[in-house]
């Protein structure tokens, strides 16, 4: 699909972008890969790391639609990974989060349509399902924008879909590197907000692989949700340090005990496939009749039971301490 094509990734110097670009260059033979981000130092470091003639770097912010349109000229596919993601920071700086995650998302949509991009996948988060924090609320709004973007495209061929997943292990700001740093320093006290807390769990490589697959699957308007294991945060500590001491510090602003990726209220629009769920649009597209029940791979999906909810706390698949320990997550990428 990506052979001799041009791909742009917003926020491409981040953890996801680094792995995505590495996989793209190594195994998909693109003609051009454009990294669009606002940090010149990270771009310089990434350019030095990859040193590939197919790479292009655009300094810009998704808040700037004109700059996005310049960067998207001749682009076939876009991955929208740029976002302000830190929950506490968003609570204290709400308008900045809104400008990047919502207004920036709309800019990506309009620039993609104006530039004739073929397919766009926006990365989302479990925090967008039944959000209780500002970050999650902005990502929910962003998800809605990208789904509705298929109507905004009108007669043009640009299609938009969303990929939603849980905690990406080893990404900047995630809990595993913090716990590993405590362990490596010789300390044995691990701060946890609540011992009941659970999270969905996947590696950077898994998240990248799923996005690649969804480009082949997408018809426009879907929210793709991979089937993932859950972990208990206490078990994560035990996997790093069996003798570790748990320090309960209390829930942070906007934090949940458990995360949801398919909310109960969307069950009537949710199909289950072999390795993923698909939340189909609640709105009707004016110019297309799409058979979401049958994937482009020919797999037949099954509508989930009414009231179904895909929650990290009630997930049927939990990783044990041994299973967490057996996979050195920090070194797999």
N, C-alpha and C positions, 0 to 999 in steps of 0.2 A: 504493500500500500504506500509506503514512504519512499520507495525507490525513485530517485531523480526528482523528488518533491522538495519544496521549501517549507520549513516548519519554524514557527516562532513560539517562544515560551516566555510569558511575562513572569517576572520574579525568578528568572532562570538561574540566578546565582545562588539560590537557596538550596537546602538539602535535597529536596525532590528534584530540582532542576539539574543539579550536578549528576545525579544517577541517571536521570532521564536522557540527558545529552550523551553521556558515556555509552549507554545502551543504543541510542539512536545512531551514533557515529559508527559503532562497532558492528552492528548487525542489520541495519536497515537501509544503508546506501543512500542517504538523502543528498540532494544537490546543494542545499544551503540550510544552515541552522542558525537562527537569529535569537540571541539572548537579549531580552528587553528588561532593564532594571535601572534603578536609580543610584546604585553604589559603585562608583568608579574603581575603588580599590578592589572590591570583590570581582569586578569584571576583569581587571588587570591580572589578578591571581588566577582566575579561571582560564583566561586566554593563555597564560604561561603554562598552566597545567595541561591543557588539551593540545595546544599548538597544532591546530588543524586548519587547513586552508578553506574548509567549508564553513567555518565559524564566522559569524558576524556579531558585533556587539553594539547595541543602541543604548545610550544613556537616556533615560526618560522615565516619567512617572505615569501610571495609568490614569491619574487625574487630568492628564494633558491629552485630549482627544486628537488634536492636530499632530502631535508627535507620534501617537499610535498609528495614525493613518499613513504617515511617512514610513514607519517601520514595517507596516503590513503590505506594502506594495509588492506584488508578485508572490505573496505567501499563499500556500495551499491549506495548511493546517495550523491551528493555534491551540496551545495549552495555556489556560489562564490560571497561573499559580500564585500571582502576586496578591498579597493580603496583609493586613495588620492582624496578628493572630493571638497575641498574648491577652488572656482574659482579664487579669487585673489592670493592665495598662489601658485596655478598652473601656473599662468601667470608669477610669479617672480621666480619660481623654475621648469621650464618646464621639464628638463631631469629627475628629481626625479619622476614627475608624469608619464612620459613615462615608466620609469623602473618598476613602480608598476602596472600601469593600463594596459599597453600593454605587456611588457615582462613578467610581473607576470601572466597576463591572459594566455599567451601561455604556461607558466610553468604549470598552473593548467590543461590545456588541455592535455599536454603530460604526466603529472603524472597520470591523470585520465585514460587515455588509457593504460598506462603501468601497472596500478594497477587493471584493469578490472572493473572499476566503471560502473554501469549500466546507470545512468542518471545524467547529470550536468545541473543546471540552473544558469546562470550568471545574476546578477542584473545590470540593466542599468538605464539610466536617460533620461528625455526629452531633456537634453542638448546635447545628442548624435545625435539628428536629426537636420540637417543643422547647424552644430556647428559653433560658432563664437569665442569660447574660447578654450584654450588648454585642459582644463578638458574634455569638450564635444568632442573634436577631438580625445582624447585618448580613450574615451568610445565608440566612433564610430568605431575606429580601433579594439577595444576589441570585440565589437558586431560582426564585420566581421570575426574575428578570431574564435569565438565560433560557428558561422554558418558553416564556412569552416572546423571546427574540425570534423564534421560528415564525411567528405571525408577522413580526416587524419586518422580516426579510421579504415578505410578499412573494412576488414572482421570481425573485433571485434565488440562487441555489444554495445559499449559505444555511447550514444547519447547526443547531446548538444542542448540547447535552451536558449533563452534570455527573460527576463521579463523587460520591460521598463515602468517606471511610473514617476509621477511628484513629487512635494514637499511632503515629508512625515512629517506630523504635529507632532511636539514635538521631532523630532530627533535632535541630537546634531548639532548645527550650523544653524538650521532652524529659521525662523523669528518670529514665535509665542512665543517661550520662551523668546526671547529678548524683545518683546513688553510687555509681561506679567511682566517681571522683572521691566521695566520702570514704569508700572502701580502700581505694588506692592510697589515700592519705594516712591510713592506719587508724582512722576513727571507726567507731562501731555504733554510733547513734544516728538513726535515720528518721528525719521529720516526715510524718504522714498526716494528712488532714483528717482522715477518718479510717479506722481499720476495716470498715465495711465496704470501702470504695472498690469498684470494679471498672475495668476499661476494656474496650475492644483492642486487639493487638495485631499489628502486622509490621513487616520490615519495609524499609525503603524500596528494596528490590521488588517485593510483592506489590507495593502500591504502583510502581512504574509499570510492571507487567500488566496489571489490571487496566491501567489507562491505555496502554497500547491495544489491548484486546477490545476495549470499548470503542475505540475509533473504528474498528471493523464491525462492531455490533450496532452502532448508533444509527437511528433513522431520523432523530430530531425530537427533542422534548423529554427524553427519558432522564430519570435520576437513577444511576446504577449504584448498587450497594453490594460489595463483595461479602461473601459468607466468611466470617472471621472467628477465631477463638477469643474467649475472654480471659482475663487474668484478675486475680485479687491482688491488690497492691501489696498487702502483707506477704503474699507468696513471692512476689518479685524481690522483696528484701531478703527473704529466706534463701532464694536462689543465688543471691550475691554474697550473703553473709549469714550462714545458719545461726551464728551466735549474735547477730545484730540486735540492737536495742531499738524498739519502736518508740518514737516520741510523737504523741498525738498533739498536733498544733491547732486543729480546728479548721473547718471549711473556710476557704478563701472567698472573697466577694465573687459571686456569679458562678460558683463551682457546684457540680452535681455529685451525688453519691454514685450514680450509674448513668451511662450514656445510652441514647436511643438513636438508631439509624433509620428504622422504618416505624413511624408513629402509628398508633392504633387508628387515628383518624384518617390515615391514608390507605387503610387495609383494602378498601373497595377498589383502589387503583393500583394495587401491588401484585406483581406476578413473581412466582418463584421459579428459577431455573437451576440447573445443576450446581453452579458455583456462585450464584449471585441472585439478588433480588432486583427487580426493576419497578420503580414507582413511575407510573405513566401519568401524563398531564391530566389535570382535572378540567382544563379548558379545552375547547374544541378548536382545532386549527382550521382556518377558513378555506385553505387551498389544498388540503391533503387528507386522505383517508389512510391511516397507517395501521397495519396489523401488528400491534405490539405483542400479541400473544405468541407469535412465531418469530423467533430470532432470525437474523440474517445468516446464521449458521445452520438454520433448519430445525433448531430445537423448539419444542412446544412448551410454553410456560403454563403454570397452573396458578390460578388466582388464589391468594392466601385466604384463610378463614376470616370471616368478619370479626373484627376486634383484635386481629393479630398485631403483635408489637415485637420488633426486633430490638431487644434491650440487653446491654452487657451484663446486667444482674440476673436475668432469667435465661440467658443463652444456654443452649444444650451442650455446648462445647467449651469447657474450661481447661486451660493448661495447668497441669500439676507443677509442683516445685521442680520435680525431676525433669519434666518436659521443658520448662523454662531454662533450667541449668544446662541441659544438653545442647542448647543452641546458643552459641556465643553471638548474640544479636549485634553487639557493637562492632564486630569484626567482619560481618557477612557482606558488607557493602564495599 
